[in-house]
């Protein structure tokens, strides 16, 4: 297994209440441009659906493709949402998504005691993703 030191949280940048799955995001990531990114697989290791279901994305033993220059020692978690109905940035996590994300982060920290940090994509890029302050929520 590769060394894991950090979890980076993302949002799918989708409108509130729209039900997308890991398979949809994989299609977005793997489709050839201009429709997609042309990657070999989904960029995230986990996707949290609006009902709180945690879906496996890219295998954990593989480096993700979720945060430029910060993929080698990280796990990428993405929740479906991040925009309100008008397309404005908003923490759209349902109660089920919040609970699932907390459980997942907690369990990953147990499995990988080398995890020393939980961040948001916005901490590494000029983006609003994941639409909330992940460092404050998970490191306090």
N, C-alpha and C positions, 0 to 999 in steps of 0.2 A: 504494500500500500504506500502511496505517496505521502509525504509529510503534510499535515493539515494544521494551519495556525490561525485561521480566521474564517468566519462566516460572513458573506456579503449578501445583504437582503436587497431584493429588487421588486418592482411591480411590473405587470405586463403592459402597463400604459394603455389599458382598455377602460371603456366606460363602465361606470357603476352598474351592477346588476347583470351585466352581459356575461353569460356562462361559457367561458372558454376552457379548454382542457390542455394538458401537456401535449397531446397529439397536434392540436392546433398551433401551439407555439413551436413545436418541432417543425411543422410544415413551413411556418414563417421563417424559421432559421435556416432550413435546408433547401428551400426553393431557390432557384437561380435568380439573380438580380434581373430586372428591377423589383420584382415582387418580393423577393426574400434576400437573405444574406449570402446564400450559397455555402453555408457551413456543412460539415460532415454530420452533425448531430445537433440536437437541442443544446443550447448554451448552458442551461441551468441543471443542477443536480436534482432539485426538487421543485415542484409546482404545487401551490396550495389553492385548490378550487374554492369557489364562493361558498360551498357547503361545508368547507373544512377538510375535505378529502385531501390527503397528501399523496401526490403522484410522484413516482420515481422518474427522473429525467435521465440525464447522462450518468453513466455509472460512476460511483465515487472514486474508483481507481483511475479514472481518466481526468485529465485537466479540463476544466470547464472553459467556456467562451462567454463570459458574462461581464467582466470588468477589465478593460485594456490594461495590460502590464501588471495585473494582480490576480491572475488565474492559477498560477502554479501551486500555491499552498493554501488555496481557499476552496470553500464549498459555496455554491450559488443557490440561493433560495428565492423563488419568485412567487408572489401572490397575484392572483387574477384581479385586476382592477387598477386603481391609481388615478382615475379621472372621474369627475362627476358627469351627469347626463349632458352637460354643455361642453364637455371636453376640458374643463379646468382641473388643475391639479387638486387632488383631494385624497386623504387617507380613507379609502372606501372599504377597508377590511370589515368583513362581517364579524360578529362575535365568534362564530365558528372558526373563521380564519385566524383571528387573534389567538384563540385557544390552541389551535393546531400549530401555529407558528411557535408559540411559547413551548409547547411539548417537544416539537422537533428540535429547536435550538437547545433545549435542556438535554435531550437524549444525545444529540451530537456532541455536546460538551463532555458527556460521560464516556462515550465511545472514543472520542479523541480528546484526551485531557491536555493535549498540546494546543488546543484552541485558546488563544489569549485575548481575542478581540472579536466583536460583532459590529459590523459597519453597514452603512447603506451605500448603494451605488453612488449617490450624490456626494459622498465623502471623497470620491476619486474622479469624478467627472462633473462637468458643468451641466448637471441635470437635476431635476426635482425628485427623481426615482430614489427611494420607494414611496415618496409622498408623506413620509414621517421621519422622525429622527431615530434611526435604528440604534445608534450608539447610546443615546440617552435611555431608550426603552430597555435595551438588553444588557447594558454594562453598568447600570446603577445598582 
